[in-house]
Amino acid sequence: MPNIRPVSDLRNYNDVLSQIAIDSPVFLTKNGRGRYAIMDIEEYEKNRATLKLLSELAKGEQSAKEQGWLTEEEVERELGLK
């Protein structure tokens, strides 16, 4: 269940911060609408790494569509494995 708190709860920020854990961010609302998310730094770094990996994979897929795919033998040759 998501942990949703009003932004005014930040007056007692120690209580809000104590509720943050990996896979358990705290969502803050302002005027009844979602506004901020506070998450554990490890989770943040993991999310950034995942986004970077997905971005690189998308670039590779686009390149393959434009220039064609390499065969297994071509990849091994390019990497110097054969």
ABEGO torsion letter per residue (X at the ends): XBBBBBAAAAABAAAAAAABBBGBBBBBBBGGBBABBBBBAAAAAAAAAAAAAAAAAAAAAAAAAAAEBBBAAAAAAAAGAX
